[in-house]
C-alpha cells in the first residue's frame, strides 16, 4: 500500500474504538459521559452496576471480580472492581485515575469516564468532563451536598457540559424516603442554578441494589415514576448540529509531495500530493469553500477532501464535518504548518497574543503572576507568561474574590501574554477552539485546563449569561 495511507493521523477521539465512535457520531447515537462525586458516594459501584445490568461485562472480567471479592471475604461480587483497574485503587478501595469504559445498548453507544472523587484528584475530573456530553454526579442520600459536589457542579458549568444528571445514591440507606429525596432534589436545583448549570436531572438510585439504574419502576420507590438512569442516558440529545457551527480545522500534520515512491504504482499519482491532515473541530467544509489560514490570514479555496479510505478507493469526497479526521487540499500553494487553523473566511476568529481566561489549576505548586508556561491551543503550542491573577471563585458564594495566586484545585481568572498569536474564540460559543492547556515547559506536565474569556460570568451571574465575551 502506498505511503499516503499513513498520513491522515486521527486524534484520540477517533482512535482506539475510533471507527465505531466516528460512525456512531455521524448517526448522533454516541454519548460521552463522565461520572463525578465525593469520596464513597458509590461512583464505581454505580458504573459497575450499569455495566453488569446492561450485560456489558465479559465473562472473564466478571470471573476476576468475583475471585477478588471472595478473597476479600465478600458474599457477592463487588461491582466497583469493574472500573477500579489500578492496583492502588483496588488496594485502597478508591478511584484515582480516570477509568474509561466502552459499552453499548440497542439504542446507543457509550464512552464512559469514571472520575475520582477525592479533592486532590479534581484534575482528573476536569479531564474526564472536558469532552463529555453529560456528567452523572452522585451524592450520598445520607450526606447531602458537600463542598466537592459544588466544585464538580462548578466544573461542569465552566466546561459547558450540555447535561448534568444528579443521582441521589444509597437511597436504600435512608429507607427509600421520598421526603429525603425531595429535600435533596431541591438543594441540587438551587446549587445548580447558583452555579449556572441550566440542564439538570435528578433521580433516586441504589447502585448496590440496582434500584432505578437500568430498569425503571423499582418497587422500592413507587413514588418515583421517572426513567431509570440508563433510559435517561439513552434519550438525552448529543452534540451540536455541524451545519449550525462555524468551520474550524486545526492542522495536525502537513503531507508534503511524496518522494521515494519510484517504481511503485502510486509514484505518478502522489508525487505532487500536498494536503493538511487533522480533525474537524466544528462545522462543515465543502469543496469550493473559501477559507482562511490563521494566524497568517492567507485566503484560499478548498480543492479537495480526502481520507485514507477515499484515497485507496479513488473516491472523491465533497464535504467533511465534525468530528471527522480528514486531509484537506487547497487550491493555492499557501504556507501552512502544524498548529495553524483553517477556518471559514466569512466568520474567522480573531488572532491575538493577549488572552484573558478562566483556569482550573491542577498543579501542586501555586500559579503566580510572572510564571512562564507553555499554552497548548488545539494543535498549536506557544510560550506564555502569566501577567496577572485576577481572582478565584468562592464555591460557597459563587463569587469571584480577589486573589494573588491560585492553589491546587482553585478555579480563577488570569491574563496571559503569548509569544506568538493564536486564533482564539470564546469558550462559551466554541467549546473546542475556546479551550487551552497550560503546560510546564520543563517536564511537560499539565498545569491547568483553561477556557478563553470570562467563563466564570455564567457561574457568578447565570441569569445574565451573554452570547459572547471579549477576549
N, C-alpha and C positions, 0 to 999 in steps of 0.2 A: 504494500500500500504506500502511496506517495507521502512525502514528508508533511504535506499540507494538513493531513488529518490530525496531527498532534498539536496544532497551534491554538485553536479556539479553546482556551482553558476555562472550564466552568468555575464559578465561585463555590464556596462551601455550601450554599443553599441548593445548588444544582448538582452537587456531587453526592457520593455515597448512594443513598436511595434517590439520586437525582432524577433519573428517568421517570420513576413513579411520581416523585414530588412535582416535577415540572408538568407532567401530564395531568395530574390532579389540579394543579394551579390553573391550567387552562380551562378546566371544567368548573373551577370555583368550589371544588369539594375538599381541598386540603385545608386543614385547620392547624395552625401552630398555637399551642397552648403552653403556659408555664404555671407551675404551682408555687405558692408562696404562703408564708405564715410564720408564726413564732415557734419557738422550741416546743416539741412534744404536742403540737396541735394535731399530729397524725397525717402529715402530708404523704409520707412514703407509704403508709398503710392505705390511704385513700387511693393512691396511684396503683398500688398492688391489687387492691380490690377491683379497681376499674379494669385492669388488665385481666385479672382472673375471671371475673364475672362476664366479661365480654369475650371470653375464650381466646385471648390473645397471648397466652403463655405456652411456650413449648414444653413438651413432656419432660425433657431433661432439665430445663430450668426449674420446673416445679419439684422434680425429684431432689435437686440440690437444695432448694429452700426447705423442703420437708426434712431432709437429713440434718441441716444446720439447726433447724427448730428442735428436732429431737435431741440433738447434742446439748441444747440449752435447757432441756427439761420441759419443753412446751408440749401440750397435748395436740395442738393444731398448728398448721403452717403459719409462720409469721410472714404475712404478705409484704411487709415493708422490705424484706430482704430482696424482693424482685427488683428494687430500684437502688438500694444501698449497696452499690457494687464495690466500693473501695474497701480494702481490709480494715483501714482505720474506722470507716463508717460502721462496719459490721461489729467491730470490737466495742465501739463506744455507743452504738445504737443511735447515731445521729447522721444527718446528711451533711457532707462537707462540700463536695463538688456538685456541679450541675449534671444530673444524670439524664441523658436523652434516650427516649424510647419511641419506637415507631409501631403503630398498630392501626387497624382498620376495622370498620364495620361495613354493613351492606350499604350504608348511606354516605360514609365519609372516611377519608384517611386522616391520620393524626400524626404530628410530630410533637412529642411531649417533653418538656424540660422540667424536671423535678428539682426545684431550687432549695438551698439550705435555709434554715430558719434563724440560726444564731446571728447576732448583731455583727460579729466580726466577718461574717461571710455575706454581708449585704451586697458586696461587689459581685458575687456570683448571681444573686437575684437580678441585678441590673443586667448582667449578661444574658440570662435566660429570658427576661421580659423584653429585651430590646427588639426582638423580631417577632414577638407574639401577637396573635390576633385576639387572644383572650387570656387573662390571668385568673386562675382559680385560687382565691385567697381563703385560707382556712382560719377559723377561730374556734377555740375551745369553748363549748357552751357553758362550762363552769367558770372560766376566767374572764370571758368577755373581751372587749377591745383593749389591746395593750399598746405600748409605745411602738413596738415593732410592727403592729398592724397598721398604725398610722403612717409609719415610714414606708411600708410597702404600698399603701394607697397613694402616698405622695410620689413614689417612684412610677407607679402605673400612670398617674396623671401627667408627670413630666415626660414620660416616654410616649404619651398619646396612644396607649394601648386601647384599641377600639371598644373592647368589652371587658367587664370585670364581673366574675361570679364569686360570691362570698358563700362558702359552705359552712354552716354552723355545725361543726363536727362534735362527736361524742354526745349527741342528743340523748342517747340511751343512759348516760350517766346523770342526767337531770330528770329521769323518769319520763322522757318524751314530753316535757312540759311545753304546752303551746304558749303559755304566758311568758316563759323564759325566752322562747324563740322570738315572739313578737317584740319583747323588750330589746333583744339584741339586734333584730332587724331594723328597728327604729334608730338605734345607736349607729348602725352601719350606714344607713341612709344619711344621717346627719353628718357623720365624719366624711363620707364620700362627697357630699355636697360642699362641705367646707374646703376640701382639697381639690375641687374641680373635676371630680370623676362623674361624668354625666350618665353613663350607661352601666348600672349596677343591678345584678340579680342576686337574690338570696334564696337559700333553701336549707332545710334541716336534713342532716345526714348522720349516719353512723358508719364510719369506714370499717370498723371492726366487725360489725354485724352485717352490714351491707344495705341498711335502710336507705332508699332513695338514691343509690349510687348508679346502678344500671337499670333496675326495674322501678317503675313508679307505683304509687298506691300501696306503700308499706302499711300493713295492718297496725303497726305501732304508732303511726302518725296519721290517723284517719282525718285529722283536721287540716292536713296539707293536701291540696288537690292539684298542685302544680307538677311540672315534669321532673323526671329524675335528672341527675347530673349529666349522664350520657345523652339523654334525649335533648337536653338543653344545648349541649355542645354540638349535637348533630344538626340543630336548627339555626344556630347563630350565623348571620351573614359574615362573609370573609372578604377582606381586601377592598380595594377601590377599583372602579372600572377604569382600565387603562385609557379608554377613549376620552375620559374626562380630565386626565392628568397631562401635564407638560412633559415632553420627551426629554429624558436625561440619560446619558450613556457615558459612564466613567470608563476610560480606556485602560484596559488591563495589560494587553500585550500588543505590540506592533509587529505585524507579519510583513517582513520585507520580501522583495523579489527573491524567488527561490534560486539557489545555486547548488551545485553539486548533484544535480539530477541527470547529468549526461548519461545517455544510454537507457534511461527509464521512459516508460510510456507517458509520464507526466511532464517530461522536460519542456516541451513546447507550451503546454497548457499553463504551467505555473512559473515560467521563467520571469514574467513581468508582474506576477501577482503581488499586490500590496493591499493590506487590509488592517483593520483595527478591531481587536477582539475584546470582549468583556460581557458584562451582564446588563441588560436594560434595567435601569433603576426605577424608571417610571415612564408611563405614557406609551405611545405607539410611534414608530417611524416607518415610512414607506419610501420605496424607490422614487426618486424625483423630488423629495422634500428638501427645502432649503434649510441648512443647518449652520451653526457657528461653532468653531473650535475655541474653547476657553482654556487658559486665560489670554491667548494671543488675539482673539477677536476675528480671526480669518473666517470668511463666509465661503461656503461651497455647497454642493448638492450631493445627495446620496445616489451613488451609481449602482450599488448592488448590495444585497444582504445574503450572507452565507452561513451555513452550519457545516459541521463535518459530514453529516449525512447528505446534505444537499450537494456538497462538492463531489462526494463519491458517486451520487446518482446522476449528477448533471442537472438537477432540478434548480430552477431559479425562484428564489423567494421574493415576494413583492412587499412584505411587511414583517415587522417584528414588534413584540410588545413585552412589557414587564411580566414575569421576571426571566424571560428567555436569555440564554447565553448565545451570542451570535458574533459574526465578524462583519463589519461594515466597510464597504468600499466607497471612496469618494471620487468625484469627477476630476478634482484638481489635485495637483501634487503639493499638498499642504504639509507643513512641518507639524507632525503630531507625535506626542510621546506618551509613555505611561504616566498616568496621573492627570492628563488633560480630560476635559469634559466636552462631549459633543452634545449640543442641545438645539432645540428648535430655534431658528433665528428670530422668529416673531416675538418670543417671550423668554429670551435667555436670561439667566440670573446675573446679578451684578458681580463684578470681580473686586475683591477688597483684600487689603493687608491688615485691616483692623477689625477684630471680631469681639463682640460682647456676647457672652454665652452663659448658660446655666450648666453647672457641672455637678456630678455625683463623685465626690472624692473617694478613691478606692485604695489609696496607699497608706502605709503605716506612718510615714513621715508627713508633716503638715505641708500644705500649699501656702507659700508666702509670696508677696509681691517681689518681683525681680527674679523669680525662678525661671530657669531656662529649660524648655521641654521641646519635644517633637509633637507636632499636631498632625494626626492622620485623618484626612477627609476624603472619603471614597477611596480611590486608589492613589491619592496624592499625599505625600508626606513632606512637611516643611518644618523648618526651625521656628520656634516661637518663644517669646518672653512674656511672662505674666506682668502686665502693667499695674493691675490693681485687683484686690479682692473687695468687691462691692458690699457683700453681706452674705449671711447664711440664713437658711429657712428654719424658723422655730416650728417644730412639728405640732406643738400643742396649740399655739395661737394661729398657725398658718400665715405668719407674718415674716417679712424679711427684716432681720435685725442686723445692725452694724457688726462687722467682724474684721479683724486684721489678718486672719488666717482661716484655713479650712482644715479640720482634722478628719481622721478616718470616718467614713460613712456620712460626713456632712454633705448637705446639698446647698449650693450657693451660687452666686453670680460673680463672674470675673470678666476682666477685659484683657485681651491678648493683642500683641503686635507680632505679625508674621514676617519672616524674612523674604518670602515671595508670595504672590497673590493666590487666592483660591476663589472658585466660583461658589460662594456660599449662599444658601437660602434659609429662610426662617423654618425652624423645625416644626412650627405649628401648621405650616402649609405644605411642607415637603419633608417627610419623615426620613427618607433615605439620604437625600443630599443636604439635609439640615443637621445631620449627626456628625460628631467627630470624636476622636480619642486623643487624650494627652498621654504621651509615651516617654518613659525615661530614656534619654539619649545614651546613657552609659550601658544599661543592661537590657534595654528593650522591653522592660516591664510596663504594663498598663497602669497609669496613674489615675485617670479619670475618664468617665464617659460624659460627653458634653453634647449640648443642644444649642444651636445658633439662635441668638435672640433671647428675649426675656420670657423663657418658658415658665418661669415662676409666676408670671402675671395671672395665668389660669388657675394656679394653686391659691394665690392670695385673693384674687377677685374673679372667681369663676363666672359670675353673672355678667362681668364686663369684658369677657374674652373677645378681643378684636380679631378681625380676619387675618391680620399680619402685623408684624412689628418691624421696627427699623433696626438694622444691624448697628 
